[in-house]
Amino acid sequence: MRMVDVIEKKRNGQALSKEEINFFIDGYTKGDIPDYQASALLMAVYFQGMTAEETALLTQAMVDSGETIDLSSIKGHKVDKHSTGGVGDKISFITGPIVASVGVPVAKMSGRGLGHTGGTIDKLESVEGFNVEITKEEFIENVNKYKLAVAGQTGNLAPADKKLYSLRDVTATVDSIPLIAGSIMSKKLASGADSIVLDVKTGSGAFMKTLEESEALAREMVQIGNNLGRKTIAVISDMNQPLGYEIGNANEIKEAAEVLKGKRVDDLRHLALELAAHMTVLAEVFDTYEEAYAKLEENVDNGKAFEAFRTFIHAQGGNTEMIDDLSLLPKAAFDIEVPAANSGYVNSIDAASVGIAAMHLGAGRATKEDQIDFGVGISLQKKIGDYVEKGEPLVILHSQEQNPQASIAKIKEAYSVTEEKPEKPTLIYKVIK
């Protein structure tokens, strides 16, 4: 088989066979197929697309390119949740304990962040002593015992995806739905869960800006999961403004803990319960979504979900005093208010600009080498639909410097205040099964 023939076939809009896809993934992972030929195929896929069967075959080939996590020694139906990413997205820290509180095992492999804030791992490390570098044996033991564990992703999970993603990044082929879906699902499938719930974001702070694009991606990923033997559901949720009110690593752990302690942060609470309800129905603990939602909400209100969170932090070496007394979490030196330039209603918030403001403070990484500051971040004071007086704070920046001009400029750019009151954004648009 020759790579040039595979490229030509896809360039002409024909579907690739299992053998051709495996030949490409295997050859490129080993270094036998050069970047210029892989780039040509990626561009052909970008313009010609892939059938559902091709995308499933591509995903499976990427799963098979490295090691897979065997979770068979974990008792019960393992569920995982994945978000396509957004600003202030601390939902994993809320859904995980909620699901664990009814005995459903959540075995989560997570990475570090590159962008506006840290990843799941970085945020958890803002709790003193929390250890993600646990052995596979400790990971499995913790899930069996406490129903929840989070570990750093192994370096050899879907290596073909890692290599292809780097190439897509420099060849303008990132935003191809089959390639995005295959990339996300290959890592999820290699992580060994029995069922997967996807939180697909849409809006200004999401990778997919329109509902149409988000729905296309969601359908593609659900189809891949189901075709490859994993029960998969996608929830399309809003990212036209940050989730909750806190952005930054310790900030987000704090807000997640507050929600688990019963604080009513409506968007966080509802989205976390929505995702958790679908996870527990897939695990066959409840028969219906409505039954699951009611029981899980009860476990948030009666403290069982918070207790599951506290136990999880303790089991991985974290200082639970910081969870009991959230004022002990890392803090920045200065709190700086960014005032509204005029009175009116918050009409829109560009979530991506708020995320960049947080990165300028040190909450995220512009490059892989950057160090994260756990204590810096942003506390929103106003969200879409809220009234604000001129001079009243829109946000409070938690900064290590007294005058963080780049972040202040980004916040001013992000907020639009108008005389007319807008409708509050829809939180959950669709559920794709």
C-alpha positions as CSV (number, residue, x, y, z in Angstrom):
1,M,0.0,0.0,0.0
2,R,1.3,3.5,-0.9
3,M,0.4,6.6,1.1
4,V,0.1,8.7,-2.1
5,D,-2.8,6.4,-3.2
6,V,-4.6,6.9,0.2
7,I,-4.2,10.7,-0.2
8,E,-5.5,10.6,-3.7
9,K,-8.5,8.5,-2.8
10,K,-9.6,10.9,0.0
11,R,-8.8,13.9,-2.2
12,N,-11.3,12.5,-4.7
13,G,-14.0,12.3,-2.0
14,Q,-14.0,8.5,-1.6
15,A,-14.3,6.7,1.8
16,L,-11.1,5.1,3.2
17,S,-11.1,1.4,4.2
18,K,-10.2,0.1,7.6
19,E,-6.9,-1.2,6.2
20,E,-6.0,2.2,4.7
21,I,-6.8,4.1,7.9
22,N,-4.8,1.7,10.0
23,F,-1.9,1.9,7.5
24,F,-1.9,5.7,7.8
25,I,-2.2,5.8,11.7
26,D,0.4,3.0,12.2
27,G,2.8,4.4,9.7
28,Y,2.6,8.0,10.9
29,T,2.9,7.0,14.6
30,K,6.0,5.0,13.9
31,G,7.5,7.8,11.8
32,D,7.4,5.9,8.5
33,I,5.0,8.4,6.9
34,P,6.4,11.9,6.7
35,D,4.7,15.0,7.9
36,Y,4.1,16.4,4.4
37,Q,2.1,13.3,3.4
38,A,0.1,13.3,6.7
39,S,-0.6,17.0,6.1
40,A,-1.9,16.3,2.6
41,L,-4.3,13.7,4.0
42,L,-5.5,15.9,6.8
43,M,-6.2,18.7,4.3
44,A,-8.1,16.2,2.1
45,V,-10.2,15.2,5.2
46,Y,-10.7,18.8,6.0
47,F,-12.3,19.5,2.6
48,Q,-13.9,16.1,1.9
49,G,-15.0,15.1,5.4
50,M,-15.4,11.5,6.6
51,T,-18.3,9.1,6.8
52,A,-19.5,8.0,10.3
53,E,-17.8,4.6,9.7
54,E,-14.5,6.2,8.6
55,T,-14.5,8.5,11.7
56,A,-15.1,5.5,14.0
57,L,-12.3,3.5,12.3
58,L,-9.9,6.5,12.6
59,T,-10.8,6.8,16.3
60,Q,-10.2,3.1,17.0
61,A,-6.9,3.2,15.1
62,M,-5.8,6.1,17.3
63,V,-6.9,4.2,20.5
64,D,-4.9,1.2,19.3
65,S,-1.8,3.3,18.6
66,G,-0.8,3.2,22.3
67,E,-1.8,1.7,25.6
68,T,-5.3,1.5,26.9
69,I,-6.3,1.7,30.6
70,D,-7.8,-1.6,31.8
71,L,-10.4,-0.7,34.5
72,S,-12.0,-4.2,34.6
73,S,-10.8,-4.7,38.2
74,I,-13.0,-1.7,39.3
75,K,-16.4,-3.0,40.5
76,G,-19.5,-1.6,38.8
77,H,-20.3,0.4,35.7
78,K,-17.6,3.0,35.2
79,V,-18.7,6.4,33.9
80,D,-16.7,9.3,32.6
81,K,-17.5,12.9,31.7
82,H,-15.7,15.1,29.3
83,S,-16.1,18.8,28.6
84,T,-15.0,20.5,25.3
85,G,-13.7,23.3,27.5
86,G,-14.7,26.8,28.5
87,V,-14.1,29.6,31.0
88,G,-14.9,28.9,34.7
89,D,-15.7,25.3,33.9
90,K,-15.2,23.6,37.2
91,I,-18.1,21.1,36.6
92,S,-15.9,18.0,37.0
93,F,-15.3,18.8,40.7
94,I,-19.1,19.0,41.2
95,T,-20.3,16.1,39.1
96,G,-17.7,13.6,40.2
97,P,-18.6,13.7,43.9
98,I,-22.3,13.9,43.1
99,V,-22.1,10.7,41.0
100,A,-19.8,9.0,43.6
101,S,-22.4,9.8,46.3
102,V,-24.8,7.2,44.9
103,G,-22.1,4.6,44.5
104,V,-21.3,4.9,40.8
105,P,-17.5,4.7,40.1
106,V,-15.8,7.7,38.4
107,A,-12.3,6.9,37.3
108,K,-10.9,10.1,35.7
109,M,-7.7,10.6,33.7
110,S,-7.1,14.3,33.3
111,G,-4.4,16.6,31.9
112,R,-2.9,19.9,32.6
113,G,-4.1,23.1,31.0
114,L,-2.8,25.1,28.2
115,G,-4.7,28.4,27.8
116,H,-6.7,30.7,30.1
117,T,-6.7,28.6,33.3
118,G,-5.1,25.3,34.4
119,G,-6.6,21.9,33.6
120,T,-8.4,19.7,36.1
121,I,-5.0,18.5,37.5
122,D,-3.7,22.1,38.0
123,K,-6.8,23.2,39.8
124,L,-6.8,20.2,42.2
125,E,-3.1,20.9,43.0
126,S,-4.2,24.3,44.4
127,V,-5.2,22.1,47.4
128,E,-2.0,21.6,49.5
129,G,-0.7,18.1,49.2
130,F,-3.1,16.8,46.6
131,N,-1.3,14.1,44.6
132,V,-2.2,13.2,41.0
133,E,0.9,11.1,40.4
134,I,-0.6,8.0,42.0
135,T,0.1,4.4,40.8
136,K,-2.4,2.5,38.7
137,E,-2.9,0.2,41.7
138,E,-3.7,3.2,44.0
139,F,-6.0,4.7,41.4
140,I,-8.0,1.5,41.1
141,E,-8.1,0.9,44.8
142,N,-9.3,4.5,45.4
143,V,-12.1,4.1,42.9
144,N,-13.2,0.8,44.4
145,K,-13.1,2.2,47.9
146,Y,-14.3,5.8,47.5
147,K,-15.9,5.7,44.0
148,L,-13.8,8.6,42.7
149,A,-10.2,9.2,41.7
150,V,-8.4,11.5,39.4
151,A,-4.9,10.8,38.0
152,G,-2.6,12.4,35.4
153,Q,-2.9,11.1,31.9
154,T,-0.3,8.5,30.9
155,G,2.0,9.7,28.2
156,N,1.3,6.8,26.0
157,L,-2.5,7.2,25.8
158,A,-3.5,7.6,22.1
159,P,0.0,8.8,20.9
160,A,-1.2,9.1,17.3
161,D,-3.7,11.7,18.4
162,K,-1.0,13.7,20.2
163,K,1.2,13.6,17.0
164,L,-1.6,14.4,14.7
165,Y,-2.9,17.3,16.8
166,S,0.5,19.0,16.7
167,L,0.4,18.7,12.9
168,R,-3.2,19.9,12.6
169,D,-2.2,23.0,14.7
170,V,0.3,24.1,12.1
171,T,-1.6,23.1,9.0
172,A,-4.9,25.0,9.6
173,T,-6.8,21.7,9.9
174,V,-7.8,21.9,13.6
175,D,-11.5,22.8,13.0
176,S,-12.5,19.6,11.1
177,I,-15.4,17.9,12.9
178,P,-14.3,14.3,12.1
179,L,-10.7,15.1,13.3
180,I,-11.9,16.9,16.5
181,A,-14.3,14.1,17.3
182,G,-11.7,11.4,16.7
183,S,-9.2,13.3,18.8
184,I,-11.5,13.7,21.8
185,M,-13.0,10.3,21.7
186,S,-9.7,8.4,21.2
187,K,-8.5,9.6,24.6
188,K,-11.8,8.9,26.3
189,L,-12.1,5.4,24.8
190,A,-8.5,4.6,25.7
191,S,-9.2,5.7,29.3
192,G,-11.4,2.6,29.8
193,A,-14.8,3.9,31.0
194,D,-18.0,1.9,30.1
195,S,-20.1,5.0,29.4
196,I,-19.3,8.6,28.6
197,V,-21.3,11.8,29.0
198,L,-20.0,14.7,26.9
199,D,-20.5,18.4,27.8
200,V,-20.2,20.1,24.4
201,K,-19.9,23.9,24.9
202,T,-21.3,26.4,22.4
203,G,-20.7,30.2,22.3
204,S,-18.1,33.0,22.5
205,G,-15.9,31.1,25.1
206,A,-16.2,27.7,23.4
207,F,-14.2,26.1,20.6
208,M,-17.4,25.7,18.6
209,K,-19.0,29.2,18.4
210,T,-22.4,28.3,16.9
211,L,-25.1,25.9,18.0
212,E,-25.1,24.3,14.6
213,E,-21.3,23.5,14.8
214,S,-21.6,22.2,18.4
215,E,-24.5,20.0,17.5
216,A,-22.6,18.5,14.5
217,L,-19.6,17.8,16.8
218,A,-21.9,16.3,19.5
219,R,-23.6,14.0,17.1
220,E,-20.3,12.8,15.6
221,M,-18.9,12.0,19.0
222,V,-22.0,10.2,20.3
223,Q,-22.0,8.1,17.1
224,I,-18.3,7.2,17.6
225,G,-18.9,6.2,21.2
226,N,-21.9,4.1,20.4
227,N,-20.3,2.5,17.3
228,L,-17.3,1.5,19.4
229,G,-19.3,-0.1,22.2
230,R,-19.6,2.7,24.8
231,K,-22.9,4.1,25.8
232,T,-22.5,7.8,25.0
233,I,-24.7,10.9,25.5
234,A,-23.8,14.6,24.7
235,V,-25.3,17.7,26.5
236,I,-24.9,20.9,24.6
237,S,-24.5,23.8,27.1
238,D,-23.9,27.5,26.9
239,M,-20.5,29.2,27.0
240,N,-21.6,32.7,26.0
241,Q,-20.5,33.8,29.5
242,P,-18.3,32.1,32.1
243,L,-19.7,29.3,34.2
244,G,-20.4,30.4,37.7
245,Y,-18.7,33.5,39.1
246,E,-15.1,32.3,39.8
247,I,-12.2,31.9,37.3
248,G,-8.8,30.7,38.3
249,N,-7.4,27.5,40.0
250,A,-8.1,27.9,43.7
251,N,-11.0,30.2,42.9
252,E,-12.7,27.4,41.0
253,I,-12.0,24.7,43.6
254,K,-13.6,27.1,46.2
255,E,-16.7,27.7,44.1
256,A,-17.1,24.0,43.4
257,A,-16.9,23.2,47.1
258,E,-19.4,26.0,47.9
259,V,-21.9,24.4,45.4
260,L,-21.4,21.0,47.0
261,K,-22.0,22.6,50.4
262,G,-25.4,23.8,49.1
263,K,-24.7,27.3,47.8
264,R,-27.2,28.2,45.0
265,V,-25.0,29.1,42.0
266,D,-27.8,28.3,39.5
267,D,-25.9,27.5,36.3
268,L,-23.2,25.4,38.0
269,R,-25.7,23.5,40.2
270,H,-28.1,22.8,37.3
271,L,-25.5,21.8,34.7
272,A,-23.7,19.5,37.2
273,L,-26.9,17.8,38.2
274,E,-27.9,17.4,34.5
275,L,-24.7,15.7,33.6
276,A,-24.6,13.6,36.8
277,A,-28.2,12.5,36.2
278,H,-27.3,11.2,32.7
279,M,-24.1,9.5,34.0
280,T,-26.1,7.6,36.7
281,V,-28.8,6.6,34.2
282,L,-26.2,5.2,31.8
283,A,-24.8,3.3,34.8
284,E,-28.3,1.9,35.3
285,V,-28.5,3.0,39.0
286,F,-31.7,4.9,38.1
287,D,-34.3,4.2,35.5
288,T,-35.1,7.7,34.5
289,Y,-33.4,11.1,34.2
290,E,-36.1,12.7,36.5
291,E,-35.6,10.1,39.2
292,A,-31.8,10.5,39.0
293,Y,-31.9,14.3,39.1
294,A,-34.2,14.3,42.2
295,K,-32.1,11.9,44.2
296,L,-28.8,13.6,43.2
297,E,-30.1,17.0,44.2
298,E,-31.1,15.5,47.5
299,N,-27.5,14.3,48.0
300,V,-26.2,17.8,47.4
301,D,-28.7,19.3,49.9
302,N,-28.1,16.7,52.6
303,G,-24.2,16.9,52.4
304,K,-23.5,13.5,51.0
305,A,-22.0,14.9,47.8
306,F,-19.7,17.3,49.7
307,E,-18.6,14.4,51.9
308,A,-17.7,12.4,48.8
309,F,-15.6,15.4,47.6
310,R,-13.9,15.7,51.0
311,T,-13.1,12.0,51.1
312,F,-11.7,12.1,47.6
313,I,-9.4,15.0,48.4
314,H,-8.2,13.3,51.6
315,A,-7.6,9.9,49.8
316,Q,-5.2,11.6,47.4
317,G,-3.2,13.4,50.1
318,G,-5.0,16.8,50.0
319,N,-5.3,19.0,53.0
320,T,-9.0,18.8,53.9
321,E,-8.7,21.8,56.2
322,M,-8.6,23.9,53.0
323,I,-11.9,22.3,51.9
324,D,-13.5,22.8,55.3
325,D,-12.3,26.4,55.6
326,L,-12.1,27.7,52.0
327,S,-10.3,30.9,53.2
328,L,-7.1,28.7,53.6
329,L,-6.9,28.2,49.8
330,P,-4.1,30.1,48.0
331,K,-4.8,33.9,47.6
332,A,-3.3,36.7,45.5
333,A,-1.8,39.8,47.0
334,F,-4.2,42.4,45.6
335,D,-8.0,42.5,44.9
336,I,-8.7,45.1,42.1
337,E,-12.1,46.2,41.1
338,V,-12.9,46.9,37.4
339,P,-15.8,49.4,37.4
340,A,-18.5,49.8,34.8
341,A,-18.1,52.8,32.5
342,N,-21.8,53.5,32.4
343,S,-25.1,52.4,34.1
344,G,-27.3,49.8,32.5
345,Y,-27.8,46.0,32.0
346,V,-25.0,43.6,31.2
347,N,-25.9,42.8,27.6
348,S,-23.0,40.4,26.8
349,I,-19.8,39.0,28.2
350,D,-17.1,37.8,25.8
351,A,-16.1,34.7,27.7
352,A,-12.9,34.2,25.7
353,S,-11.7,37.7,26.7
354,V,-12.4,37.0,30.4
355,G,-10.3,33.8,30.0
356,I,-7.4,35.7,28.4
357,A,-7.6,38.3,31.3
358,A,-7.2,35.4,33.8
359,M,-4.2,34.0,31.8
360,H,-2.5,37.4,31.9
361,L,-2.8,37.3,35.7
362,G,-1.0,34.0,35.8
363,A,-4.0,31.6,36.1
364,G,-3.1,29.8,32.9
365,R,-0.3,28.9,30.5
366,A,0.5,30.7,27.3
367,T,3.2,28.0,26.7
368,K,3.7,24.6,28.2
369,E,6.7,25.9,30.2
370,D,4.7,28.6,32.0
371,Q,4.2,28.2,35.8
372,I,0.6,28.6,37.1
373,D,-0.2,30.8,40.1
374,F,-2.9,29.1,42.0
375,G,-4.0,32.2,43.9
376,V,-4.7,34.6,41.0
377,G,-8.0,34.7,39.2
378,I,-11.2,36.7,38.6
379,S,-14.5,36.9,40.6
380,L,-17.4,38.1,38.4
381,Q,-19.7,40.5,40.1
382,K,-22.2,40.9,37.3
383,K,-23.5,38.5,34.6
384,I,-25.7,38.8,31.6
385,G,-29.0,40.4,32.5
386,D,-27.8,42.0,35.8
387,Y,-28.1,45.8,36.3
388,V,-24.9,47.7,37.1
389,E,-24.5,51.3,38.2
390,K,-21.7,53.4,36.7
391,G,-18.5,52.9,38.9
392,E,-19.9,49.6,40.4
393,P,-17.5,46.7,39.9
394,L,-18.1,44.3,37.0
395,V,-15.4,41.9,38.3
396,I,-12.7,41.8,40.9
397,L,-9.3,40.8,39.7
398,H,-7.1,38.8,42.2
399,S,-3.6,39.7,41.2
400,Q,0.0,39.6,42.4
401,E,0.6,43.1,40.9
402,Q,-1.2,46.3,41.9
403,N,-2.0,47.5,38.3
404,P,-2.6,44.5,35.9
405,Q,-3.2,46.7,32.9
406,A,-3.5,43.9,30.3
407,S,-6.2,42.1,32.4
408,I,-8.1,45.3,33.1
409,A,-8.2,46.1,29.3
410,K,-9.4,42.6,28.5
411,I,-12.3,42.9,31.0
412,K,-13.3,46.3,29.6
413,E,-13.3,44.7,26.2
414,A,-15.3,41.7,27.3
415,Y,-18.3,43.5,28.9
416,S,-21.1,45.3,27.0
417,V,-23.5,47.3,29.1
418,T,-26.7,48.7,27.5
419,E,-29.9,50.4,28.5
420,E,-32.1,47.6,27.4
421,K,-32.4,44.4,29.6
422,P,-31.4,41.3,27.6
423,E,-32.8,37.8,28.0
424,K,-30.7,35.5,30.1
425,P,-28.9,32.9,28.0
426,T,-30.2,29.4,27.7
427,L,-28.0,27.1,29.8
428,I,-28.8,23.7,28.2
429,Y,-29.7,23.6,24.5
430,K,-30.0,20.0,23.6
431,V,-29.3,16.4,24.7
432,I,-28.0,14.2,21.9
433,K,-28.4,10.4,22.4
